Amino acid sequence: QVLATVWTFLLPSVKQSVYFHRPIKIENGLETSHQHIIEPINRKPLVQKVIDAYYLLWVDFLKAYSNLHVLKWSLWWAAASCGYLQVLSYSQPVWQTAVAKDDMIYNGAVEALYSII
């Protein structure tokens, strides 16, 4: 988890959202030396922007899950996550009943090792 957190700080920042806050660009016809001036126009009402964003999310969802490989991977990931959480949820009551009051409890270490495996 520490490595993942450090990795996120090393990634470049995102300039704009793909779904929300997308500027609509038009050329206004003015030319400078070698480039067109492009200015963002945000004239749509907020409700329409939200509808458009959710429409794009839905289209991307349909594209992603129409791929059989992605669908299989998602089902395996969901099953593996459920199994992992089931084992972790079951191991806590087992530790409470199996370990005597005076013994050292290593349930945190075992869970950390299990996460690494």
GULUM-752367 format. One record per residue: residue number from 1; x, y, z of N, C-alpha, C in turn. Coordinates in nm, 4 decimals. Example, Ala and Ser with C-alpha at 12.3 -4.5 7.8 and 13.67 -1.06 7.14 Angstrom:
# residues 2
<resi: 1 | n.east: 1.3190 | n.north: -0.5690 | n.up: 0.7800 | ca.east: 1.2300 | ca.north: -0.4500 | ca.up: 0.7800 | c.east: 1.3200 | c.north: -0.3300 | c.up: 0.7800>
<resi: 2 | n.east: 1.2850 | n.north: -0.2250 | n.up: 0.7080 | ca.east: 1.3670 | ca.north: -0.1060 | ca.up: 0.7140 | c.east: 1.2900 | c.north: 0.0030 | c.up: 0.7870>
# end
This chain:
# residues 117
<resi: 1 | n.east: 0.0822 | n.north: -0.1184 | n.up: 0.0000 | ca.east: 0.0000 | ca.north: 0.0000 | ca.up: 0.0000 | c.east: 0.0865 | c.north: 0.1246 | c.up: 0.0000>
<resi: 2 | n.east: 0.1976 | n.north: 0.1195 | n.up: 0.0693 | ca.east: 0.2870 | ca.north: 0.2346 | ca.up: 0.0724 | c.east: 0.3451 | c.north: 0.2580 | c.up: -0.0661>
<resi: 3 | n.east: 0.3869 | n.north: 0.1507 | n.up: -0.1321 | ca.east: 0.4429 | ca.north: 0.1625 | ca.up: -0.2664 | c.east: 0.3385 | c.north: 0.2177 | c.up: -0.3643>
<resi: 4 | n.east: 0.2151 | n.north: 0.1738 | n.up: -0.3514 | ca.east: 0.1088 | ca.north: 0.2238 | ca.up: -0.4391 | c.east: 0.0841 | c.north: 0.3721 | c.up: -0.4155>
<resi: 5 | n.east: 0.0890 | n.north: 0.4155 | n.up: -0.2909 | ca.east: 0.0703 | ca.north: 0.5568 | ca.up: -0.2600 | c.east: 0.1834 | c.north: 0.6406 | c.up: -0.3169>
<resi: 6 | n.east: 0.3061 | n.north: 0.5946 | n.up: -0.3004 | ca.east: 0.4208 | ca.north: 0.6670 | ca.up: -0.3558 | c.east: 0.4096 | c.north: 0.6728 | c.up: -0.5076>
<resi: 7 | n.east: 0.3690 | n.north: 0.5619 | n.up: -0.5681 | ca.east: 0.3566 | ca.north: 0.5562 | ca.up: -0.7138 | c.east: 0.2560 | c.north: 0.6601 | c.up: -0.7646>
<resi: 8 | n.east: 0.1447 | n.north: 0.6803 | n.up: -0.6920 | ca.east: 0.0444 | ca.north: 0.7773 | ca.up: -0.7365 | c.east: 0.0983 | c.north: 0.9192 | c.up: -0.7339>
<resi: 9 | n.east: 0.1853 | n.north: 0.9500 | n.up: -0.6403 | ca.east: 0.2426 | ca.north: 1.0842 | ca.up: -0.6361 | c.east: 0.3430 | c.north: 1.1064 | c.up: -0.7489>
<resi: 10 | n.east: 0.3978 | n.north: 1.0002 | n.up: -0.8057 | ca.east: 0.4942 | ca.north: 1.0127 | ca.up: -0.9145 | c.east: 0.4275 | c.north: 1.0230 | c.up: -1.0516>
<resi: 11 | n.east: 0.3007 | n.north: 0.9892 | n.up: -1.0599 | ca.east: 0.2301 | ca.north: 0.9970 | ca.up: -1.1875 | c.east: 0.2015 | c.north: 1.1428 | c.up: -1.2237>
<resi: 12 | n.east: 0.1977 | n.north: 1.1757 | n.up: -1.3518 | ca.east: 0.1666 | ca.north: 1.3140 | ca.up: -1.3908 | c.east: 0.0199 | c.north: 1.3457 | c.up: -1.3634>
<resi: 13 | n.east: -0.0084 | n.north: 1.4730 | n.up: -1.3416 | ca.east: -0.1460 | ca.north: 1.5122 | ca.up: -1.3121 | c.east: -0.2291 | c.north: 1.5144 | c.up: -1.4400>
<resi: 14 | n.east: -0.3579 | n.north: 1.5018 | n.up: -1.4229 | ca.east: -0.4509 | ca.north: 1.5005 | ca.up: -1.5350 | c.east: -0.4911 | c.north: 1.6447 | c.up: -1.5646>
<resi: 15 | n.east: -0.4861 | n.north: 1.6818 | n.up: -1.6910 | ca.east: -0.5186 | ca.north: 1.8196 | ca.up: -1.7297 | c.east: -0.6687 | c.north: 1.8458 | c.up: -1.7252>
<resi: 16 | n.east: -0.7470 | n.north: 1.7497 | n.up: -1.7704 | ca.east: -0.8920 | ca.north: 1.7666 | ca.up: -1.7697 | c.east: -0.9591 | c.north: 1.6307 | c.up: -1.7603>
<resi: 17 | n.east: -1.0827 | n.north: 1.6318 | n.up: -1.7181 | ca.east: -1.1591 | ca.north: 1.5084 | ca.up: -1.7060 | c.east: -1.2055 | c.north: 1.4621 | c.up: -1.8438>
<resi: 18 | n.east: -1.2108 | n.north: 1.3320 | n.up: -1.8622 | ca.east: -1.2577 | ca.north: 1.2779 | ca.up: -1.9893 | c.east: -1.4094 | c.north: 1.2915 | c.up: -1.9990>
<resi: 19 | n.east: -1.4786 | n.north: 1.2763 | n.up: -1.8882 | ca.east: -1.6236 | ca.north: 1.2752 | ca.up: -1.8893 | c.east: -1.6840 | c.north: 1.4083 | c.up: -1.8459>
<resi: 20 | n.east: -1.6293 | n.north: 1.4683 | n.up: -1.7432 | ca.east: -1.6814 | ca.north: 1.5945 | ca.up: -1.6928 | c.east: -1.5833 | c.north: 1.7055 | c.up: -1.7270>
<resi: 21 | n.east: -1.6302 | n.north: 1.8272 | n.up: -1.7359 | ca.east: -1.5473 | ca.north: 1.9468 | ca.up: -1.7588 | c.east: -1.4711 | c.north: 1.9404 | c.up: -1.8903>
<resi: 22 | n.east: -1.5258 | n.north: 1.8748 | n.up: -1.9903 | ca.east: -1.4603 | ca.north: 1.8722 | ca.up: -2.1208 | c.east: -1.4954 | c.north: 1.9997 | c.up: -2.1938>
<resi: 23 | n.east: -1.3959 | n.north: 2.0777 | n.up: -2.2328 | ca.east: -1.4285 | ca.north: 2.1978 | ca.up: -2.3110 | c.east: -1.4617 | c.north: 2.1603 | c.up: -2.4549>
<resi: 24 | n.east: -1.5604 | n.north: 2.2268 | n.up: -2.5087 | ca.east: -1.5938 | ca.north: 2.2103 | ca.up: -2.6496 | c.east: -1.5173 | c.north: 2.3188 | c.up: -2.7227>
<resi: 25 | n.east: -1.4345 | n.north: 2.2794 | n.up: -2.8171 | ca.east: -1.3480 | ca.north: 2.3762 | ca.up: -2.8825 | c.east: -1.3983 | c.north: 2.4055 | c.up: -3.0233>
<resi: 26 | n.east: -1.3987 | n.north: 2.5345 | n.up: -3.0582 | ca.east: -1.4307 | ca.north: 2.5754 | ca.up: -3.1941 | c.east: -1.3251 | c.north: 2.6731 | c.up: -3.2398>
<resi: 27 | n.east: -1.3069 | n.north: 2.6787 | n.up: -3.3693 | ca.east: -1.2135 | ca.north: 2.7760 | ca.up: -3.4236 | c.east: -1.2914 | c.north: 2.9026 | c.up: -3.4534>
<resi: 28 | n.east: -1.2386 | n.north: 3.0169 | n.up: -3.4104 | ca.east: -1.3113 | ca.north: 3.1406 | ca.up: -3.4320 | c.east: -1.2721 | c.north: 3.2101 | c.up: -3.5613>
<resi: 29 | n.east: -1.1877 | n.north: 3.1473 | n.up: -3.6421 | ca.east: -1.1556 | ca.north: 3.2014 | ca.up: -3.7720 | c.east: -1.0398 | c.north: 3.2994 | c.up: -3.7728>
<resi: 30 | n.east: -0.9925 | n.north: 3.3430 | n.up: -3.6603 | ca.east: -0.8796 | ca.north: 3.4353 | ca.up: -3.6560 | c.east: -0.7503 | c.north: 3.3577 | c.up: -3.6669>
<resi: 31 | n.east: -0.6619 | n.north: 3.4053 | n.up: -3.7485 | ca.east: -0.5330 | ca.north: 3.3385 | ca.up: -3.7645 | c.east: -0.4223 | c.north: 3.4277 | c.up: -3.7124>
<resi: 32 | n.east: -0.3306 | n.north: 3.3690 | n.up: -3.6404 | ca.east: -0.2066 | ca.north: 3.4365 | ca.up: -3.6081 | c.east: -0.1005 | c.north: 3.3677 | c.up: -3.6908>
<resi: 33 | n.east: 0.0209 | n.north: 3.4024 | n.up: -3.6789 | ca.east: 0.1273 | ca.north: 3.3593 | ca.up: -3.7690 | c.east: 0.1096 | c.north: 3.2176 | c.up: -3.8233>
<resi: 34 | n.east: 0.1099 | n.north: 3.1163 | n.up: -3.7405 | ca.east: 0.0985 | ca.north: 2.9787 | ca.up: -3.7900 | c.east: -0.0037 | c.north: 2.8960 | c.up: -3.7127>
<resi: 35 | n.east: -0.0896 | n.north: 2.9582 | n.up: -3.6369 | ca.east: -0.1809 | ca.north: 2.8772 | ca.up: -3.5565 | c.east: -0.3196 | c.north: 2.9393 | c.up: -3.5526>
<resi: 36 | n.east: -0.4158 | n.north: 2.8561 | n.up: -3.5309 | ca.east: -0.5528 | ca.north: 2.9026 | ca.up: -3.5126 | c.east: -0.5755 | c.north: 2.9258 | c.up: -3.3641>
<resi: 37 | n.east: -0.6537 | n.north: 3.0258 | n.up: -3.3343 | ca.east: -0.6894 | ca.north: 3.0496 | ca.up: -3.1945 | c.east: -0.8097 | c.north: 2.9615 | c.up: -3.1638>
<resi: 38 | n.east: -0.7958 | n.north: 2.8798 | n.up: -3.0642 | ca.east: -0.9033 | ca.north: 2.7885 | ca.up: -3.0246 | c.east: -0.9460 | c.north: 2.8269 | c.up: -2.8841>
<resi: 39 | n.east: -1.0735 | n.north: 2.8508 | n.up: -2.8665 | ca.east: -1.1213 | ca.north: 2.8895 | ca.up: -2.7345 | c.east: -1.2291 | c.north: 2.7930 | c.up: -2.6880>
<resi: 40 | n.east: -1.2270 | n.north: 2.7557 | n.up: -2.5590 | ca.east: -1.3290 | ca.north: 2.6635 | ca.up: -2.5090 | c.east: -1.4635 | c.north: 2.7342 | c.up: -2.4917>
<resi: 41 | n.east: -1.5681 | n.north: 2.6678 | n.up: -2.5305 | ca.east: -1.7030 | ca.north: 2.7201 | ca.up: -2.5155 | c.east: -1.7797 | c.north: 2.6231 | c.up: -2.4261>
<resi: 42 | n.east: -1.8326 | n.north: 2.6728 | n.up: -2.3172 | ca.east: -1.9115 | ca.north: 2.5895 | ca.up: -2.2258 | c.east: -2.0497 | c.north: 2.6517 | c.up: -2.2132>
<resi: 43 | n.east: -2.1314 | n.north: 2.6345 | n.up: -2.3159 | ca.east: -2.2625 | ca.north: 2.6975 | ca.up: -2.3161 | c.east: -2.3732 | c.north: 2.6012 | c.up: -2.2774>
<resi: 44 | n.east: -2.3418 | n.north: 2.4762 | n.up: -2.2574 | ca.east: -2.4444 | ca.north: 2.3795 | ca.up: -2.2211 | c.east: -2.4824 | c.north: 2.3987 | c.up: -2.0750>
<resi: 45 | n.east: -2.6097 | n.north: 2.3787 | n.up: -2.0426 | ca.east: -2.6484 | ca.north: 2.3841 | ca.up: -1.9010 | c.east: -2.5899 | c.north: 2.2650 | c.up: -1.8248>
<resi: 46 | n.east: -2.5840 | n.north: 2.2784 | n.up: -1.6947 | ca.east: -2.5235 | ca.north: 2.1762 | ca.up: -1.6090 | c.east: -2.5917 | c.north: 2.0407 | c.up: -1.6246>
<resi: 47 | n.east: -2.7230 | n.north: 2.0403 | n.up: -1.6333 | ca.east: -2.7964 | ca.north: 1.9140 | ca.up: -1.6457 | c.east: -2.7562 | c.north: 1.8422 | c.up: -1.7743>
<resi: 48 | n.east: -2.7418 | n.north: 1.9159 | n.up: -1.8835 | ca.east: -2.7029 | ca.north: 1.8548 | ca.up: -2.0101 | c.east: -2.5603 | c.north: 1.8013 | c.up: -2.0040>
<resi: 49 | n.east: -2.4709 | n.north: 1.8719 | n.up: -1.9346 | ca.east: -2.3330 | ca.north: 1.8240 | ca.up: -1.9188 | c.east: -2.3296 | c.north: 1.6925 | c.up: -1.8415>
<resi: 50 | n.east: -2.4106 | n.north: 1.6828 | n.up: -1.7369 | ca.east: -2.4159 | ca.north: 1.5600 | ca.up: -1.6569 | c.east: -2.4741 | c.north: 1.4455 | c.up: -1.7395>
<resi: 51 | n.east: -2.5783 | n.north: 1.4742 | n.up: -1.8158 | ca.east: -2.6379 | ca.north: 1.3705 | ca.up: -1.9012 | c.east: -2.5364 | c.north: 1.3228 | c.up: -2.0044>
<resi: 52 | n.east: -2.4651 | n.north: 1.4157 | n.up: -2.0660 | ca.east: -2.3626 | ca.north: 1.3785 | ca.up: -2.1645 | c.east: -2.2515 | c.north: 1.2953 | c.up: -2.1014>
<resi: 53 | n.east: -2.2111 | n.north: 1.3325 | n.up: -1.9804 | ca.east: -2.1043 | ca.north: 1.2587 | ca.up: -1.9125 | c.east: -2.1481 | c.north: 1.1159 | c.up: -1.8813>
<resi: 54 | n.east: -2.2693 | n.north: 1.0996 | n.up: -1.8305 | ca.east: -2.3172 | ca.north: 0.9647 | ca.up: -1.8008 | c.east: -2.3399 | c.north: 0.8837 | c.up: -1.9283>
<resi: 55 | n.east: -2.3778 | n.north: 0.9505 | n.up: -2.0364 | ca.east: -2.3908 | ca.north: 0.8805 | ca.up: -2.1638 | c.east: -2.2544 | c.north: 0.8274 | c.up: -2.2084>
<resi: 56 | n.east: -2.1501 | n.north: 0.9089 | n.up: -2.1980 | ca.east: -2.0158 | ca.north: 0.8639 | ca.up: -2.2345 | c.east: -1.9692 | c.north: 0.7494 | c.up: -2.1449>
<resi: 57 | n.east: -1.9999 | n.north: 0.7574 | n.up: -2.0155 | ca.east: -1.9659 | ca.north: 0.6478 | ca.up: -1.9248 | c.east: -2.0366 | c.north: 0.5187 | c.up: -1.9667>
<resi: 58 | n.east: -2.1637 | n.north: 0.5292 | n.up: -2.0024 | ca.east: -2.2400 | ca.north: 0.4115 | ca.up: -2.0426 | c.east: -2.1842 | c.north: 0.3513 | c.up: -2.1714>
<resi: 59 | n.east: -2.1499 | n.north: 0.4359 | n.up: -2.2680 | ca.east: -2.0935 | ca.north: 0.3871 | ca.up: -2.3943 | c.east: -1.9605 | c.north: 0.3167 | c.up: -2.3686>
<resi: 60 | n.east: -1.8760 | n.north: 0.3754 | n.up: -2.2841 | ca.east: -1.7481 | ca.north: 0.3117 | ca.up: -2.2511 | c.east: -1.7686 | c.north: 0.1797 | c.up: -2.1774>
<resi: 61 | n.east: -1.8682 | n.north: 0.1749 | n.up: -2.0892 | ca.east: -1.9003 | ca.north: 0.0510 | ca.up: -2.0183 | c.east: -1.9409 | c.north: -0.0587 | c.up: -2.1166>
<resi: 62 | n.east: -2.0271 | n.north: -0.0242 | n.up: -2.2109 | ca.east: -2.0711 | ca.north: -0.1232 | ca.up: -2.3098 | c.east: -1.9557 | c.north: -0.1701 | c.up: -2.3973>
<resi: 63 | n.east: -1.8672 | n.north: -0.0794 | n.up: -2.4351 | ca.east: -1.7509 | ca.north: -0.1182 | ca.up: -2.5158 | c.east: -1.6593 | c.north: -0.2116 | c.up: -2.4374>
<resi: 64 | n.east: -1.6365 | n.north: -0.1786 | n.up: -2.3109 | ca.east: -1.5446 | ca.north: -0.2591 | ca.up: -2.2304 | c.east: -1.6001 | c.north: -0.3988 | c.up: -2.2060>
<resi: 65 | n.east: -1.7267 | n.north: -0.4080 | n.up: -2.1690 | ca.east: -1.7817 | ca.north: -0.5378 | ca.up: -2.1321 | c.east: -1.8397 | c.north: -0.6148 | c.up: -2.2501>
<resi: 66 | n.east: -1.8286 | n.north: -0.5625 | n.up: -2.3704 | ca.east: -1.8610 | ca.north: -0.6443 | ca.up: -2.4870 | c.east: -1.7403 | c.north: -0.7290 | c.up: -2.5269>
<resi: 67 | n.east: -1.6248 | n.north: -0.6984 | n.up: -2.4700 | ca.east: -1.5035 | ca.north: -0.7774 | ca.up: -2.4915 | c.east: -1.5077 | c.north: -0.8971 | c.up: -2.3965>
<resi: 68 | n.east: -1.5052 | n.north: -1.0174 | n.up: -2.4504 | ca.east: -1.5172 | ca.north: -1.1390 | ca.up: -2.3695 | c.east: -1.4003 | c.north: -1.1551 | c.up: -2.2725>
<resi: 69 | n.east: -1.2802 | n.north: -1.1153 | n.up: -2.3140 | ca.east: -1.1625 | ca.north: -1.1256 | ca.up: -2.2274 | c.east: -1.1788 | c.north: -1.0370 | c.up: -2.1033>
<resi: 70 | n.east: -1.2275 | n.north: -0.9155 | n.up: -2.1223 | ca.east: -1.2499 | ca.north: -0.8242 | ca.up: -2.0094 | c.east: -1.3585 | c.north: -0.8789 | c.up: -1.9181>
<resi: 71 | n.east: -1.4615 | n.north: -0.9356 | n.up: -1.9755 | ca.east: -1.5699 | ca.north: -0.9919 | ca.up: -1.8956 | c.east: -1.5217 | c.north: -1.1086 | c.up: -1.8098>
<resi: 72 | n.east: -1.4431 | n.north: -1.1996 | n.up: -1.8688 | ca.east: -1.3878 | ca.north: -1.3124 | ca.up: -1.7919 | c.east: -1.2967 | c.north: -1.2630 | c.up: -1.6807>
<resi: 73 | n.east: -1.2096 | n.north: -1.1669 | n.up: -1.7134 | ca.east: -1.1178 | ca.north: -1.1139 | ca.up: -1.6127 | c.east: -1.1957 | c.north: -1.0510 | c.up: -1.4985>
<resi: 74 | n.east: -1.3016 | n.north: -0.9765 | n.up: -1.5285 | ca.east: -1.3813 | ca.north: -0.9107 | ca.up: -1.4250 | c.east: -1.4500 | c.north: -1.0119 | c.up: -1.3343>
<resi: 75 | n.east: -1.5021 | n.north: -1.1190 | n.up: -1.3931 | ca.east: -1.5670 | ca.north: -1.2220 | ca.up: -1.3112 | c.east: -1.4665 | c.north: -1.2934 | c.up: -1.2211>
<resi: 76 | n.east: -1.3479 | n.north: -1.3251 | n.up: -1.2741 | ca.east: -1.2446 | ca.north: -1.3879 | ca.up: -1.1919 | c.east: -1.1991 | c.north: -1.2941 | c.up: -1.0807>
<resi: 77 | n.east: -1.1839 | n.north: -1.1666 | n.up: -1.1119 | ca.east: -1.1405 | ca.north: -1.0699 | ca.up: -1.0111 | c.east: -1.2454 | c.north: -1.0588 | c.up: -0.9006>
<resi: 78 | n.east: -1.3741 | n.north: -1.0539 | n.up: -0.9378 | ca.east: -1.4809 | ca.north: -1.0453 | ca.up: -0.8384 | c.east: -1.4834 | c.north: -1.1699 | c.up: -0.7503>
<resi: 79 | n.east: -1.4687 | n.north: -1.2880 | n.up: -0.8108 | ca.east: -1.4683 | ca.north: -1.4125 | ca.up: -0.7328 | c.east: -1.3475 | c.north: -1.4184 | c.up: -0.6399>
<resi: 80 | n.east: -1.2311 | n.north: -1.3778 | n.up: -0.6888 | ca.east: -1.1107 | ca.north: -1.3794 | ca.up: -0.6054 | c.east: -1.1220 | c.north: -1.2800 | c.up: -0.4908>
<resi: 81 | n.east: -1.1775 | n.north: -1.1635 | n.up: -0.5166 | ca.east: -1.1945 | ca.north: -1.0640 | ca.up: -0.4101 | c.east: -1.2922 | c.north: -1.1132 | c.up: -0.3046>
<resi: 82 | n.east: -1.4008 | n.north: -1.1758 | n.up: -0.3485 | ca.east: -1.4977 | ca.north: -1.2299 | ca.up: -0.2525 | c.east: -1.4349 | c.north: -1.3398 | c.up: -0.1678>
<resi: 83 | n.east: -1.3585 | n.north: -1.4285 | n.up: -0.2301 | ca.east: -1.2905 | ca.north: -1.5339 | ca.up: -0.1544 | c.east: -1.1903 | c.north: -1.4776 | c.up: -0.0555>
<resi: 84 | n.east: -1.1141 | n.north: -1.3788 | n.up: -0.0977 | ca.east: -1.0151 | ca.north: -1.3155 | ca.up: -0.0102 | c.east: -1.0829 | c.north: -1.2518 | c.up: 0.1110>
<resi: 85 | n.east: -1.1889 | n.north: -1.1770 | n.up: 0.0881 | ca.east: -1.2594 | ca.north: -1.1129 | ca.up: 0.1992 | c.east: -1.3272 | c.north: -1.2156 | c.up: 0.2897>
<resi: 86 | n.east: -1.3746 | n.north: -1.3250 | n.up: 0.2324 | ca.east: -1.4357 | ca.north: -1.4309 | ca.up: 0.3129 | c.east: -1.3331 | c.north: -1.4938 | c.up: 0.4066>
<resi: 87 | n.east: -1.2143 | n.north: -1.5215 | n.up: 0.3553 | ca.east: -1.1088 | ca.north: -1.5805 | ca.up: 0.4383 | c.east: -1.0675 | c.north: -1.4836 | c.up: 0.5485>
<resi: 88 | n.east: -1.0506 | n.north: -1.3559 | n.up: 0.5152 | ca.east: -1.0124 | ca.north: -1.2584 | ca.up: 0.6177 | c.east: -1.1211 | c.north: -1.2421 | c.up: 0.7232>
<resi: 89 | n.east: -1.2469 | n.north: -1.2416 | n.up: 0.6809 | ca.east: -1.3565 | ca.north: -1.2282 | ca.up: 0.7770 | c.east: -1.3679 | c.north: -1.3506 | c.up: 0.8667>
<resi: 90 | n.east: -1.3377 | n.north: -1.4681 | n.up: 0.8146 | ca.east: -1.3469 | ca.north: -1.5904 | ca.up: 0.8926 | c.east: -1.2286 | c.north: -1.6049 | c.up: 0.9878>
<resi: 91 | n.east: -1.1127 | n.north: -1.5532 | n.up: 0.9499 | ca.east: -0.9923 | ca.north: -1.5749 | ca.up: 1.0307 | c.east: -0.9953 | c.north: -1.4990 | c.up: 1.1637>
<resi: 92 | n.east: -1.0635 | n.north: -1.3879 | n.up: 1.1713 | ca.east: -1.0679 | ca.north: -1.3127 | ca.up: 1.2971 | c.east: -1.1382 | c.north: -1.3895 | c.up: 1.4096>
<resi: 93 | n.east: -1.2571 | n.north: -1.4457 | n.up: 1.3877 | ca.east: -1.3179 | ca.north: -1.5260 | ca.up: 1.4947 | c.east: -1.2368 | c.north: -1.6508 | c.up: 1.5291>
<resi: 94 | n.east: -1.1677 | n.north: -1.7081 | n.up: 1.4304 | ca.east: -1.0838 | ca.north: -1.8251 | ca.up: 1.4575 | c.east: -0.9710 | c.north: -1.7863 | c.up: 1.5522>
<resi: 95 | n.east: -0.9086 | n.north: -1.6709 | n.up: 1.5299 | ca.east: -0.8013 | ca.north: -1.6252 | ca.up: 1.6190 | c.east: -0.8530 | c.north: -1.6049 | c.up: 1.7612>
<resi: 96 | n.east: -0.9742 | n.north: -1.5526 | n.up: 1.7745 | ca.east: -1.0287 | ca.north: -1.5273 | ca.up: 1.9076 | c.east: -1.0551 | c.north: -1.6570 | c.up: 1.9836>
<resi: 97 | n.east: -1.0935 | n.north: -1.7621 | n.up: 1.9152 | ca.east: -1.1223 | ca.north: -1.8873 | ca.up: 1.9846 | c.east: -0.9996 | c.north: -1.9766 | c.up: 1.9984>
<resi: 98 | n.east: -0.9033 | n.north: -1.9675 | n.up: 1.9076 | ca.east: -0.7895 | ca.north: -2.0599 | ca.up: 1.9072 | c.east: -0.6756 | c.north: -2.0153 | c.up: 1.9978>
<resi: 99 | n.east: -0.6637 | n.north: -1.8879 | n.up: 2.0243 | ca.east: -0.5490 | ca.north: -1.8368 | ca.up: 2.0997 | c.east: -0.5900 | c.north: -1.8127 | c.up: 2.2448>
<resi: 100 | n.east: -0.5071 | n.north: -1.8610 | n.up: 2.3368 | ca.east: -0.5324 | ca.north: -1.8374 | ca.up: 2.4792 | c.east: -0.5018 | c.north: -1.6917 | c.up: 2.5129>
<resi: 101 | n.east: -0.5505 | n.north: -1.6472 | n.up: 2.6268 | ca.east: -0.5355 | ca.north: -1.5066 | ca.up: 2.6663 | c.east: -0.3896 | c.north: -1.4657 | c.up: 2.6846>
<resi: 102 | n.east: -0.3037 | n.north: -1.5553 | n.up: 2.7302 | ca.east: -0.1647 | ca.north: -1.5199 | ca.up: 2.7591 | c.east: -0.0723 | c.north: -1.5333 | c.up: 2.6384>
<resi: 103 | n.east: -0.1175 | n.north: -1.5935 | n.up: 2.5317 | ca.east: -0.0322 | ca.north: -1.6154 | ca.up: 2.4142 | c.east: -0.0171 | c.north: -1.4871 | c.up: 2.3321>
<resi: 104 | n.east: 0.0922 | n.north: -1.4834 | n.up: 2.2564 | ca.east: 0.1126 | ca.north: -1.3737 | ca.up: 2.1621 | c.east: 0.0175 | c.north: -1.3929 | c.up: 2.0440>
<resi: 105 | n.east: -0.0435 | n.north: -1.2863 | n.up: 2.0024 | ca.east: -0.1372 | ca.north: -1.2934 | ca.up: 1.8908 | c.east: -0.0679 | c.north: -1.2380 | c.up: 1.7667>
<resi: 106 | n.east: -0.0637 | n.north: -1.3188 | n.up: 1.6633 | ca.east: 0.0022 | ca.north: -1.2798 | ca.up: 1.5386 | c.east: -0.0975 | c.north: -1.2651 | c.up: 1.4236>
<resi: 107 | n.east: -0.2215 | n.north: -1.2343 | n.up: 1.4549 | ca.east: -0.3198 | ca.north: -1.2282 | ca.up: 1.3469 | c.east: -0.2902 | c.north: -1.1158 | c.up: 1.2478>
<resi: 108 | n.east: -0.2353 | n.north: -1.0055 | n.up: 1.2935 | ca.east: -0.1990 | ca.north: -0.8972 | ca.up: 1.2017 | c.east: -0.0880 | c.north: -0.9385 | c.up: 1.1077>
<resi: 109 | n.east: 0.0105 | n.north: -1.0087 | n.up: 1.1606 | ca.east: 0.1218 | ca.north: -1.0556 | ca.up: 1.0774 | c.east: 0.0742 | c.north: -1.1596 | c.up: 0.9766>
<resi: 110 | n.east: -0.0148 | n.north: -1.2477 | n.up: 1.0201 | ca.east: -0.0665 | ca.north: -1.3504 | ca.up: 0.9298 | c.east: -0.1490 | c.north: -1.2861 | c.up: 0.8183>
<resi: 111 | n.east: -0.2301 | n.north: -1.1875 | n.up: 0.8517 | ca.east: -0.3090 | ca.north: -1.1200 | ca.up: 0.7481 | c.east: -0.2190 | c.north: -1.0447 | c.up: 0.6508>
<resi: 112 | n.east: -0.1134 | n.north: -0.9827 | n.up: 0.7006 | ca.east: -0.0195 | ca.north: -0.9137 | ca.up: 0.6119 | c.east: 0.0490 | c.north: -1.0123 | c.up: 0.5186>
<resi: 113 | n.east: 0.0899 | n.north: -1.1268 | n.up: 0.5733 | ca.east: 0.1530 | ca.north: -1.2294 | ca.up: 0.4902 | c.east: 0.0552 | c.north: -1.2861 | c.up: 0.3881>
<resi: 114 | n.east: -0.0684 | n.north: -1.3049 | n.up: 0.4305 | ca.east: -0.1698 | ca.north: -1.3568 | ca.up: 0.3390 | c.east: -0.1962 | c.north: -1.2578 | c.up: 0.2255>
<resi: 115 | n.east: -0.1915 | n.north: -1.1287 | n.up: 0.2564 | ca.east: -0.2112 | ca.north: -1.0270 | ca.up: 0.1524 | c.east: -0.0983 | c.north: -1.0284 | c.up: 0.0513>
<resi: 116 | n.east: 0.0229 | n.north: -1.0546 | n.up: 0.0976 | ca.east: 0.1381 | ca.north: -1.0587 | ca.up: 0.0074 | c.east: 0.1303 | c.north: -1.1799 | c.up: -0.0840>
<resi: 117 | n.east: 0.0832 | n.north: -1.2909 | n.up: -0.0290 | ca.east: 0.0737 | ca.north: -1.4145 | ca.up: -0.1079 | c.east: -0.0310 | c.north: -1.3951 | c.up: -0.2132>
# end
